[in-house]
Amino acid sequence: MHSTPLNSPLWPTPAKPDVPIAFKCYQVTPTADGRWELRYPEPLILSGRRGLIARHVVADPARACQPWILMPADIIQLIGTTLPSPSWIVLEQTDGTHLRLSRLEKLSGISSDQTEILLTLMPLTVIERGAMLTVREPTSARAWREELALDSGSFSLDGNWRWCSRPINIGATVLGGNR
């Protein structure tokens, strides 16, 4: 599980350096009242030599030098197993007992010495916590983006693939309307 904090000052609810985060894949079920039930969380490892981003770049380094997009279904395919449908990839942030969730809409990237990544995320409201999570999507189609980087890429395939700072750290952007 990835637990390196994101140090961007522009998270929807500001992240603190000591706030753990994790990417997880959940099986989701819609409810009659428009909510979603999230079950069976499976941790996803995006960073590291065996991480999903490294797998994508190493599979075709020349292609990864050009801008690319991974949709959640593409990322789930990189896991190498069949997951129940529908499934969501969710970014979890915890601060004490407070849980913040965002659904991954897409992951864009380009790779050279480093791999630069742009996450497009949809914030979710946690309604209930227990063996299963119940969430609600926002009433408006708001999304936010977060830029990240890994210290390895198409030109440094044998690197560590650790999270690192970007050469020009622009930060996050809140988007409205279209996703």
N, C-alpha and C positions, 0 to 999 in steps of 0.2 A: 504494500500500500504506500502510495506517495504521501509523505507528511511534511514536505518542505513548504513553509509558508510562502505565499505570494506577497511581495512587499509593495504592491501598487497602492498608492493613496486613493485610488478611485474605484474601489469595490463598491457595489450597491450599498452594503453596510460595511464600513471600513474594516479591512482586515488588520489584525494586530500581528506583529512578528511571531507571537507565541500561539497563534490560532492554527491548530492542525487542519489540514485539508486532505481530502481523498477523492479519487474518482472511482465510482462504483457503477456496475451495470445492474439494473433492477428489472424484474418482470413486472409489468404494470397492467392494471385492470381498471377500466372506467366504471364509475358508480352511476346510479340513476340520477343523482343530484349534481352531476357535472364535476365531481372530484375524481381523483385517481388514487388507487391503492398501489403502493410499491412494496414488493415482496422479494425475498431471496436475494439479498445484495451479494454481488460478487466483486471483490476488489479488482480494479484495473491498474496496471502499471504502465504508465506512459513513458517514464524516463528509465535510464539504465540500459546496459548493453542488450538485455533481453526484453526491454520495454517495447510497447506497440509502435512508437514512433521510429525507433531504431529498426525494427523489423520492416516497416514500410520503406524507409530510405535505403536500407541495405539490399532489399529485393531488387531495386532498380535505381542505382545512384544517379545515372544520367537523367532519368525522368524527374527525380527529386530535385535536380538543379533548376527546374522550371517550376513556376507556381502550381501547387496541387491543392486539392480539397478532399478531405475525408468526411463523409457523412457518418452518422452513428452506425448505420448498417455496415459500412466499410470497416469501421473500427471493430465492430463485433466479429466480422469475418476474419480480421487479423488475429483474433483470440484463438482461432483454430478449432472451435467447438460450435455446436448448434445450441442456440439459446431459445427459450420460448418467445413467441411473438405475441404481442408487442413487448419490446424491451427498450428501456431508456438508459442512457449514460448520464449519470448525475454527479455533479461536483458537490461534495459535502464539506461544510465548514462548521466546526464546533468551537464554541467559546463557553467553557463551563457547561452549563446545562442547555444553552441556547444552540439550536441547530438551524443552519441556513443551507438551503438547497437551490441549485440551479441545474436545469436540464441542458445538456450539450446539444446544440443545433447543428453545428459543423465545426470542423477543425481545418484551417487553411495553413499552408506552410510553404517554405522554400528552403533549400538546403545547399550549403557550400562548406566552409570551414565549421560553421555553426548551423543549427537548424532553427530557423525562426518560425514561430507558431502564433496563429491568431485564433483564439477560441471565441465562438459566438455562443452565448449562453442565455437561457430564458429563466428568470427568477421564478421560484415556486414558493408558495406559502404553505408552511407545515400546519395542518389542522389537528392531526393526532399522531402521537408517537407510541409505539409498542412493538409487538412482534412484527407488525406491518406499519408502514407509514401511510398516512392519508394526506394528500396535498391538493392544492388548488392552483391552477394556472392563473396568471394575471388577467384581469378583464380587458386590458389593452395589450396589443401585440408588441410589448416592449422587450427588447433584448439588450444585452451588453456584451462588449468585447474586451478581451484581455490578451495582451501581447506577452509572450514568453519566449524563451530560447533554451536550447540544449547545447552543451559545449562541444558537440560532435556533429558531423554531417557527411555529405557526399564525398568531401575531400579528406575526411578524417574518420573513416569507418571503424577504426580500431580504438577510438576514444572511449570515454567513460559514459557519455550520453547523460550527463547530470544537468539539472536546471542551472542556469546561469543568467547573468544580466545581459540584456540586449545592447548592441553597440549604441543605439539611440533609443532610449527608453521613453516612448511616447505615453504609455499608460493605457487606461481603459476608456472606452467610449460607450455611452448609453444611447441606444437606438430606439426609435419609435416607428410604428407602422410596419413596413415590410421586413421580413426576415430573410 
